[in-house]
Amino acid sequence: MTVPEQLERAHLIGIGGAGMSGIARILLARDAHVSGSDAKDSRAFLTLRAQGARIEIGQRAENLDGPTAVVVSTAIKDTNPELAAARERGIPVLHRAQALALLMEGHRVACIAGTHGKTSTTSMLTVALQHCRLDPSFAIGGDLNESGANAHHGEGGIFVAEADESDGSFLTYSPSVAVVTNVEPDHLDHHGTPEAYVAVFTEFVKRVQPGGLLIVCGDDEAANALAERAEGIRVRRYGRTVTGEHDARVLEYRATETGGTVRIALDGEEITVPVAVPGEHMALNAVAALLAGIELGAPVDGLAEGLGAFGGVRRRFEFKGRAGDVRVYDDYAHHPTEVAAQLRAVRHAAGTGRVIVVFQPHLYSRTKTFAAEFAEALALADEVVVLDVYGAREQPQPGVTGALIADRIAGAGVHYESAFDRVVPLAADLVKPGDLLVTMGAGDVTQLGPEILAELDRRAGA
């Protein structure tokens, strides 16, 4: 497949990011000339450079070598020297979503949206379609454990993409199949109000191509309301509460330590779908992926087998290792609903052992808005270590620290630790044989799992 003319020589600012590196992978597979820059080196660069990308560390105007377009994300500020130089030289500037939309052209497109679960659902659908040998192109906000990749240029004529609502950029896409897993106010630093956040999903549904399919979780009130308002498209719901003729009704979910099975009623038949990752929320994601795969022409049996073989996504309850009789996992959950859902799944996976969570709040605005809800969710663990806030794109706010959450947690052992370098020995002190420890959050807390394992091994050998 040819490269869109605008992207024949693309320069990606922040090329190491999850979204940007995925676009670069697809462009390189289509033989485009790709250059890019980032503030620091990244493991993603090894593959991109091997495929022919020219990547500079540090962002300077001279990094622009005659590109046909400069691609940016919302995180790139107007003061960025490369962005400023592109505008001065009249080089077209595209948002990441606009570039991805260009790459989708000529494909049958499935977009997965929702406050929670979109990365996992997109990944499940991708792996299930691959299992059916349909070779979809895909762009996901995380790395598949099967391939280690977050994007791929396929030959199957299908494009599966995670649709990010955080900055409203998913309104660039016009899918023929859209999934909305749930709608719960988030990213209010961008959208401003819960009402504005919900409204952007309404606009997204309007982007579905006429006659296309919208798939929503009928158990989620706001997602179900989207389906009620949809016009000119077909709708299928999934969940425990749905009763429509074309809905997928969940009859039973059975959990195991490593996953589970979900039994559904669909089109007059009962279907059992194995799920290789734990948690009923993941089982619901699998049902959404099944419905999308059916719409894309894949056989039910093949999709079910693919879902059963799904090995997960990096940072989605990712097993990091074992030290003695202690298991350590890492998870990306950074919203109260995600934290609660994942800890319920962790509780089952822990068996008779205790659950220890090392949690790092993400964004000052989210921490301030949802401090009480985070505390309630984290109380599902036996011991909680709360770190300070990972600010990411935000500046610190007076009085907004991890203590805002820790002080509200009841029913669990609580430890607020503001010093990052003291978390590893503290976590190692807390765990006992048989425990399951999970590091959780969207920031650099992910670094701590291997360090905790190393500390536990060191103590065992001392």
Residue, then its C-alpha position, 0 to 999 in steps of 0.5 A: m500500500t502506498v504512503p499518503e503524499q503528505l507523509e512521504r517524508a514525515h518528521l515526528i516530534g516525540i517519536g519515542g511516545a506510544g502513539m508516535s512510535g506506532i505511526a513511525r512503524i507503519l510509515l517505515a513498513r510502507d517505505a516512507h522516509v521517517s525522521g524524528s526527535d525526542a528529549k531522551d533515548s528510548r527502547a523503541f528507537l532500536t527497532l525504528r532505527a533498524q528499520g531506517a528511521r533517522i532519530e535525533i536526541g534533543q529537539r532543534a530546528e536543524n533536525l528538520d531535513g525537508p519533510t513533507a509534514v511534521v507530526v505532533s501530539t497535543a503534548i508538544k508545546d508551541t515553543n518547541p523549536e522544531l514545531a516553531a521552525a516548521r511553521e516558519r518554513g510553511i511545512p504542514v503540521l499534522h496532529r498524530a490523529q490526523a496522520l493516523a487517519l491518513l494511514m487508515e484510508g483504503h481500509r475497513v476501520a474499527c476504532i475502540a474508545g472508552t474511558h477504561g479498557k480501550t487498550s486491552t480491547t483493541s489488543m484483544l481484537t487485533v490478536a483475535l483477527q491475527h489468529c483468524r489470519l486476517d493480518p490487520s493493520f493496527a495502532i495501539g497505546g501499548d505493546l502486545n506481549e505476543s509481538g512486542a509491537n504497538a503497531h503494524h502494517g498488515e495486508g488484510g484490508i482491516f485497520v484496528a485502532e485505539a481511539d483516544e478521547s483525552d484531547g478529543s482527537f478521536l474525532t478525526y476518525s470515521p470508522s465503520v465499526a466503533v466500540v465504546t467500552n464505557v464513559e466516565p468523566d476523566h481528562l477534565d484538565h482538557h475537557g473542563t467539565p464532565e458534561a463536555y467529556v460526555a459530549v465528545f463521545t456523542e460527537f465520536v458516535k456521529r463519526v461512525q460511517p452511515g450504516g456502520l456498527l456501534i458496539v457499547c457496553g449495555d451495563d454502562e449507563a453513559a455508554n448505553a445512552l450513546a447507543e440510544r441517541a445513535e442515528g443512521i447506524r446499527v447498534r449491538r450491546y454487550g453485558r449482563t443487563v442487555t436483552g435485545e435481539h442482537d445483543a451479547r448477554v453475559l450469562e456467567y463469568r468464571a474466574t481462575e487464577t490466570g484468567g477465566t471464561v465468559r459464557i454469553a447468549l448471542d444470536g440464539e446460541e450460547i458461546t463460551v469464550p476463554v479469557a487468558v487475563p484475569g478479571e470480569h472487566m477483561a471478560l467484558n472487553a473480550v466480548a466487545a472484541l468478539l462482536a467487532g471481529i464478527e462484524l469484520g468478517a471473522p469466524v466466531d470459533g476462530l475469534a474465541e480461540g484467539l481471545g483464549a490465546f491473548g497474552g496481554v499487553r505490556r503494563r496491563f497486569e504484566f507479570k514481572g517475576r517471582a522472588g521466593d514465594v512472592r509474585v510481582y506484577d505491574d499495571y497501568a491503572h490510573h483512574p479509580t474505576e480502573v484501580a478498583a477493577q484491577l484490584r478485584a482481579v488481583r485479589h482472585a489471582a492472589g489466592t490465599g496470599r495478601v495483596i500489596v499495591v504500590f500506587q503512583p497517582h498520575l496528574y495533579s488535576r486527577t488526584k485532586t478531583f478523585a482523591a476520595e475515589f482513589a482511596e476507596a479503590l485502594a482500600l481493596a488491597d491489604e497494604v498500600v504504598v502511595l507515592d507522590v504525584y507523577g505530574a506528566r504534562e502538569q505543573p504542581q498544585p499547592g497541597v496536591t500530593g499523594a498524601l491527599i489519597a493516603d490520608r483517606i484510605a481506610g481498612a488497609g495498611v497505608h504508607y505514604e512515601s514521598a521519596f521515590d528511592r525509599v519505596v523499594p526497601l519499604a515494599a520489600d519490608l511489607v511483603k510476606p511469602g505468598d503475597l502478590l505485589v502490584t506496582m500501579g499507575a501511568g508514570d515511572v512507578t513501572q520501574l520499581g517492580p524489577e527493583i523490588l524483585a532484586e531487593l527481595d532476592r538480595r535479602a534472601g541471599a544475604 
